[in-house]
């Protein structure tokens, strides 16, 4: 009788491994935001602009890592890139 060798990673194991890699990498997605002001100036943002309702301002970090706080009435649009 001939010995039967099972592959270390069979088809089902490969699919499980692929699914695990996809799930792990999906958490690493980094969104970028585009903040357009009423004067049509565009500020690219690294973090999601957060509204402070008490002061009516949005706070976020720009591409240089500097924290910006802008009054909500100056902002025309916020887009996800």
Secondary structure, 3 states (H helix, E strand, C coil): CCCCCCCCCCHHHHHHHHHHHHHHHHCCCCCCEEEEECCCCEEEECCCCEEECCCCEEEEEECCCCEEEEEHHHEEEEEEC
